[in-house]
């Protein structure tokens, strides 16, 4: 779907893989950090939806714009060092423009970042344990989906992202628990 929006063909379907994985992983991690921080601090669960939605859009936008600035800086550097002013300023050899990388990062962040909030949106109980399950599944699914454009086995990719993501989730919960008495 993203490729269709960006006008890419099937041969280049993995072109934005880094942005998709980066955005999706961070969207899941930072949203789950909100969820686990609230749970760890034993705050009112309704706070999760407000902070989670604010996180999804503000942090997603920030990541997209950071990706834009990073890509733009890379292009400016490449142009000044290698090819001078004759090179197109918006693309390197891979054809990835700063605007497209920003868009893909933002969309991946927001779409994947809803997973930890789902139990709170639908008032599923117990919300936090179900959020952990949704988060773990989202990490695994996003990781496994990398196999669509890589030669690695889907379950290796899924387990790898699951482990890395859940480690970050544990850090978030631990900080929330430690600071819970402060709030």
FIPA-706016 format. One record per residue: residue in three letters; x, y, z of N, C-alpha, C in turn. Coordinates in steps of 0.02 Angstrom, whole numbers, plus 50000, padded with zeros to 5 digits. Each point is the difference from the previous one (the first is absolute). Example, Ala and Ser with C-alpha at 12.3 -4.5 7.8 and 13.67 -1.06 7.14 Angstrom:
<nodes>
NODE  rest    n.X    n.Y    n.Z   ca.X   ca.Y   ca.Z    c.X    c.Y    c.Z
NODE   ALA  50660  49716  50390  49955  50059  50000  50045  50060  50000
NODE   SER  49982  50053  49964  50042  50059  50003  49961  50055  50037
</nodes>
This chain:
<nodes>
NODE  rest    n.X    n.Y    n.Z   ca.X   ca.Y   ca.Z    c.X    c.Y    c.Z
NODE   UNK  50041  49941  50000  49959  50059  50000  50043  50063  50000
NODE   UNK  50051  50001  50042  50044  50059  50003  50033  50010  49932
NODE   UNK  50021  49943  49969  50033  50006  49935  49953  50031  49949
NODE   UNK  49935  49982  50003  49951  50028  49954  49995  50076  50011
NODE   UNK  49998  50021  50063  49996  50071  50014  50062  50038  49977
NODE   UNK  50057  49965  50004  50063  50033  49982  50018  49991  49927
NODE   UNK  49961  49959  49964  50011  49991  49929  50056  49952  49983
NODE   UNK  50019  49957  50046  50054  49953  49987  49972  49936  49970
NODE   UNK  50042  49964  49963  49979  49937  49971  50019  49942  50046
NODE   UNK  49979  49940  49980  50011  49941  50041  50074  49987  50011
NODE   UNK  50041  50012  49950  50072  49987  50006  50033  50041  50056
NODE   UNK  49973  50057  50015  50030  50042  50051  49960  49998  50066
NODE   UNK  49963  49946  50011  49956  49997  50059  50038  50003  50066
NODE   UNK  50063  49981  50000  50039  50003  50062  50038  50064  50009
NODE   UNK  49991  50047  49955  50038  50062  50001  49992  50038  50066
NODE   UNK  49940  49999  50027  49986  50038  50062  49997  49955  50061
NODE   UNK  50029  49941  49996  49999  49953  50055  50028  50029  50064
NODE   UNK  50056  50035  49995  50031  50029  50060  49952  50050  50033
NODE   UNK  49967  50041  49961  49954  50049  50029  49939  49967  50031
NODE   UNK  49974  49947  49967  49942  49964  50026  50018  49967  50067
NODE   UNK  50056  49965  50002  50019  49965  50061  50017  50050  50055
NODE   UNK  50037  50052  49984  50018  50051  50049  49938  50034  50028
NODE   UNK  49956  50022  49957  49939  50033  50022  49954  49954  50039
NODE   UNK  49988  49940  49974  49955  49953  50034  50027  49980  50068
NODE   UNK  50064  49983  50003  50030  49979  50064  49995  50057  50051
NODE   UNK  50018  50059  49980  49998  50056  50047  49928  50018  50019
NODE   UNK  49954  49994  49953  49930  50013  50016  49974  49952  50053
NODE   UNK  50017  49936  49992  49978  49950  50049  50034  50012  50067
NODE   UNK  50066  50010  49998  50038  50009  50063  49978  50062  50038
NODE   UNK  49997  50057  49967  49984  50061  50038  49927  50001  50024
NODE   UNK  49955  49971  49961  49931  49997  50023  49994  49951  50058
NODE   UNK  50035  49944  49995  49999  49953  50056  50035  50030  50061
NODE   UNK  50048  50043  49989  50032  50034  50057  49949  50042  50038
NODE   UNK  49955  50033  49963  49947  50038  50033  49955  49952  50040
NODE   UNK  49979  49946  49967  49955  49952  50032  50034  49970  50062
NODE   UNK  50061  49977  49993  50034  49967  50056  50021  50049  50054
NODE   UNK  50016  50060  49980  50016  50051  50050  49940  50016  50044
NODE   UNK  49941  50007  49968  49938  50013  50037  49983  49939  50044
NODE   UNK  50007  49940  49973  49986  49940  50039  50050  49992  50057
NODE   UNK  50064  50011  49985  50051  49993  50051  49993  50051  50056
NODE   UNK  49975  50059  49984  49990  50052  50050  49931  49994  50033
NODE   UNK  49960  49951  49979  49933  49988  50027  49956  50062  49994
NODE   UNK  50004  50034  49942  49957  50058  49987  49935  49977  49968
NODE   UNK  49953  50044  49994  49935  49985  49970  50010  49978  49928
NODE   UNK  49972  49942  49981  50009  49975  49931  49974  50046  49945
NODE   UNK  49952  50045  50016  49976  50046  49949  50054  50047  49976
NODE   UNK  50050  50009  50040  50057  50043  49981  50037  49970  49940
NODE   UNK  49997  49934  49995  50034  49966  49944  49976  50025  49933
NODE   UNK  49935  50008  49991  49974  50021  49935  50021  50071  49982
NODE   UNK  49998  50044  50047  50019  50070  49987  50075  50004  49983
NODE   UNK  50041  49971  50044  50072  50003  49989  50020  49958  49939
NODE   UNK  49967  49943  49991  50016  49957  49943  49986  50033  49934
NODE   UNK  49942  50031  49993  49982  50034  49937  50047  50060  49989
NODE   UNK  50013  50038  50053  50046  50056  49993  50069  49976  49977
NODE   UNK  50023  49945  50030  50064  49971  49981  50000  49977  49928
NODE   UNK  49947  49966  49979  49998  49974  49931  50010  50054  49949
NODE   UNK  49964  50054  50007  50003  50051  49948  50059  50048  50009
NODE   UNK  50013  50021  50061  50056  50046  50010  50067  49966  49988
NODE   UNK  50010  49942  50029  50064  49965  49991  50006  49973  49929
NODE   UNK  49944  49976  49972  50002  49977  49930  50020  50056  49953
NODE   UNK  49971  50059  50010  50017  50058  49959  50073  50018  50010
NODE   UNK  50021  50001  50063  50070  50017  50016  50048  49951  49966
NODE   UNK  49984  49936  50003  50043  49950  49968  50002  50010  49924
NODE   UNK  49942  50013  49971  49998  50012  49928  50042  50060  49980
NODE   UNK  49993  50054  50038  50038  50060  49985  50075  49991  50014
NODE   UNK  50016  49961  50052  50070  49985  50013  50029  49959  49944
NODE   UNK  49961  49953  49974  50022  49961  49943  50010  50045  49939
NODE   UNK  49954  50047  49990  50006  50048  49945  50065  50039  50006
NODE   UNK  50013  50029  50059  50060  50040  50010  50064  49958  49993
NODE   UNK  49997  49939  50025  50057  49955  49994  50015  49985  49926
NODE   UNK  49948  49983  49964  50007  49983  49928  50023  50062  49962
NODE   UNK  49971  50056  50015  50019  50063  49967  50074  50015  50012
NODE   UNK  50022  49992  50062  50071  50011  50017  50045  49953  49962
NODE   UNK  49979  49937  49996  50039  49950  49963  50007  50019  49927
NODE   UNK  49943  50021  49971  50001  50021  49929  50044  50061  49989
NODE   UNK  49994  50048  50044  50042  50061  49994  50074  49983  50005
NODE   UNK  50016  49955  50046  50069  49979  50008  50025  49964  49937
NODE   UNK  49961  49952  49977  50020  49962  49940  50009  50047  49940
NODE   UNK  49956  50047  49993  50004  50047  49945  50062  50044  50004
NODE   UNK  50016  50023  50060  50057  50045  50007  50067  49963  49993
NODE   UNK  50003  49938  50021  50063  49963  49999  50012  49965  49933
NODE   UNK  49949  49969  49972  50011  49956  49942  49985  50031  49932
NODE   UNK  49943  50031  49995  49979  50018  49933  49991  50075  49988
NODE   UNK  50006  50039  50051  49991  50071  49991  49928  50017  49984
NODE   UNK  49988  50060  49977  49932  50025  49990  49962  49968  49942
NODE   UNK  50033  49960  49958  49965  49971  49943  49954  49942  50020
NODE   UNK  50009  49972  50058  49959  49944  50022  49932  50025  50025
NODE   UNK  49948  49961  49987  49933  50017  50026  50003  50003  50076
NODE   UNK  49977  50052  50030  50006  50008  50073  49954  49956  50041
NODE   UNK  49949  49969  49969  49951  49963  50039  50008  49924  49997
NODE   UNK  50051  49974  49967  50006  49928  49995  50073  49978  49999
NODE   UNK  50013  49943  50030  50064  49966  49992  49987  49944  49949
NODE   UNK  50047  49955  49992  49991  49947  49951  49940  49955  50016
NODE   UNK  49980  49996  50062  49942  49957  50017  49933  50034  49985
NODE   UNK  50000  50064  49983  49940  50034  49980  49952  50018  50057
NODE   UNK  50023  49995  50061  49957  50014  50057  50003  50074  50018
NODE   UNK  49945  50035  49991  49998  50071  50015  49987  50011  50075
NODE   UNK  50022  50055  50027  49988  50015  50071  49925  50001  50017
NODE   UNK  49959  50027  49957  49929  50002  50013  49969  49931  50004
NODE   UNK  50020  49956  49956  49974  49932  50000  50023  49961  50062
NODE   UNK  50063  50007  50018  50024  49964  50059  49964  50025  50062
NODE   UNK  49988  50065  50004  49963  50029  50057  49929  49972  50003
NODE   UNK  49967  49998  49943  49931  49976  49996  49996  49927  50021
NODE   UNK  50044  49958  49974  49999  49929  50017  50013  49989  50074
NODE   UNK  50048  50036  50028  50015  49993  50071  49940  50019  50042
NODE   UNK  49968  50056  49984  49942  50023  50037  49943  49950  49997
NODE   UNK  49983  49977  49940  49944  49952  49992  50015  49935  50037
NODE   UNK  50060  49974  49994  50018  49937  50034  49995  50009  50076
NODE   UNK  50023  50057  50024  49998  50015  50072  49928  50000  50025
NODE   UNK  49956  50036  49967  49931  50008  50022  49961  49934  49994
NODE   UNK  50008  49966  49944  49962  49938  49990  50021  49947  50050
NODE   UNK  50063  49987  50008  50023  49949  50046  49991  50021  50073
NODE   UNK  50005  50065  50013  49996  50024  50068  49932  49993  50034
NODE   UNK  49948  49984  49961  49934  49990  50031  49995  49935  50038
NODE   UNK  50043  49952  49985  49994  49933  50031  49997  50002  50076
NODE   UNK  50045  50034  50035  49996  50001  50073  49938  50034  50028
NODE   UNK  49970  50045  49961  49941  50037  50024  49934  49963  49989
NODE   UNK  50001  49950  49956  49938  49966  49980  49958  49975  50059
NODE   UNK  50029  49967  50050  49958  49977  50055  49967  50058  50039
NODE   UNK  50032  50057  50002  49972  50058  50035  49945  50032  49959
NODE   UNK  50008  50000  49935  49949  50029  49955  49935  49960  50005
NODE   UNK  50007  49933  49999  49942  49956  50002  49981  49977  50070
NODE   UNK  50033  50030  50050  49986  49986  50070  50003  49925  50016
NODE   UNK  50051  49967  49973  50011  49929  50015  50035  49995  50067
NODE   UNK  49980  49952  50040  50031  49992  50065  50026  49928  50008
NODE   UNK  50055  49993  50035  50042  50052  50030  50041  50035  49946
NODE   UNK  49995  50065  49997  50028  50039  49945  50075  49993  49993
NODE   UNK  50037  50007  50055  50073  49999  49993  50027  49932  49977
NODE   UNK  49979  49944  50028  50024  49936  49974  49981  49988  49926
NODE   UNK  49940  50023  49981  49980  49992  49930  50043  50046  49956
NODE   UNK  50016  50059  50025  50044  50046  49964  50069  49969  49989
NODE   UNK  50025  49965  50051  50064  49966  49992  49996  49949  49943
NODE   UNK  49945  49962  49999  49992  49950  49947  49995  50033  49931
NODE   UNK  49960  50053  49994  49994  50035  49936  50067  50029  49978
NODE   UNK  50037  50027  50048  50065  50029  49985  50048  49947  49975
NODE   UNK  50003  49944  50036  50044  49945  49979  49982  49975  49931
NODE   UNK  49935  49992  49987  49978  49978  49934  50019  50050  49946
NODE   UNK  49992  50064  50015  50017  50052  49951  50074  49999  49984
NODE   UNK  50042  49994  50051  50072  49995  49988  50016  49940  49955
NODE   UNK  49971  49943  50017  50014  49940  49961  49975  50007  49928
NODE   UNK  49939  50026  49992  49971  50007  49933  50040  50048  49956
NODE   UNK  50020  50057  50028  50039  50048  49961  50068  49969  49982
NODE   UNK  50031  49967  50049  50064  49968  49987  49994  49946  49947
NODE   UNK  49950  49957  50007  49990  49945  49952  49986  50027  49930
NODE   UNK  49966  50057  49996  49983  50028  49934  50062  50021  49961
NODE   UNK  50056  50009  50034  50062  50016  49964  50018  49946  49950
NODE   UNK  49978  49939  50013  50016  49944  49956  49968  50007  49931
NODE   UNK  49952  50044  49994  49969  50012  49935  50049  50032  49951
NODE   UNK  50050  50034  50026  50049  50034  49957  50072  49982  50016
NODE   UNK  50010  49951  50043  50067  49976  50016  50003  49925  49992
NODE   UNK  50060  49971  50004  50006  49928  49993  50001  49964  50068
NODE   UNK  49995  50037  50054  49999  49968  50067  49933  49967  50013
NODE   UNK  50001  49948  50038  49938  49964  50018  49956  50045  50043
NODE   UNK  49935  49996  49990  49952  50043  50033  50002  49993  50076
NODE   UNK  50010  49939  50024  49999  49991  50073  50063  50027  50032
NODE   UNK  50057  49999  49965  50060  50033  50028  49990  50075  50005
NODE   UNK  49974  50028  49947  49987  50072  50000  49949  50019  50054
NODE   UNK  49948  49960  50006  49949  50013  50050  50026  49996  50071
NODE   UNK  50037  49947  50015  50027  49991  50067  50050  50055  50016
NODE   UNK  50042  50018  49952  50049  50052  50011  49967  50066  50021
NODE   UNK  49950  50021  49962  49967  50063  50016  49960  49994  50064
NODE   UNK  49970  49942  50012  49963  49989  50063  50046  50009  50060
NODE   UNK  50059  49969  49998  50046  50004  50057  50026  50071  50011
NODE   UNK  50020  50033  49947  50026  50068  50006  49945  50047  50025
NODE   UNK  49940  49994  49972  49945  50043  50020  49977  49988  50071
NODE   UNK  49995  49937  50019  49977  49985  50068  50052  50021  50052
NODE   UNK  50064  49998  49982  50052  50024  50045  49989  50075  50014
NODE   UNK  49985  50037  49947  49986  50072  50008  49937  50010  50042
NODE   UNK  49950  49957  49991  49939  50004  50039  50013  49988  50074
NODE   UNK  50044  49952  50015  50018  49986  50069  50033  50060  50032
NODE   UNK  50043  50033  49963  50033  50061  50025  49947  50053  50017
NODE   UNK  49952  50010  49956  49947  50050  50011  49959  49983  50063
NODE   UNK  49981  49937  50007  49961  49980  50058  50040  50010  50065
NODE   UNK  50064  49982  49998  50042  50006  50059  50007  50073  50022
NODE   UNK  50009  50045  49952  50005  50071  50016  49934  50025  50030
NODE   UNK  49944  49979  49970  49935  50020  50027  49990  49975  50071
NODE   UNK  50020  49939  50012  49994  49972  50068  50044  50037  50049
NODE   UNK  50062  50014  49981  50046  50035  50045  49977  50071  50015
NODE   UNK  49970  50033  49951  49979  50069  50010  49927  50006  50021
NODE   UNK  49966  49944  50007  49929  50000  50017  49986  50035  50066
NODE   UNK  50044  49995  50047  49990  50033  50065  50008  50075  49997
NODE   UNK  50030  50025  49947  50011  50072  49992  49936  50035  49978
NODE   UNK  49961  49966  49958  49940  50031  49970  49944  50008  50049
</nodes>
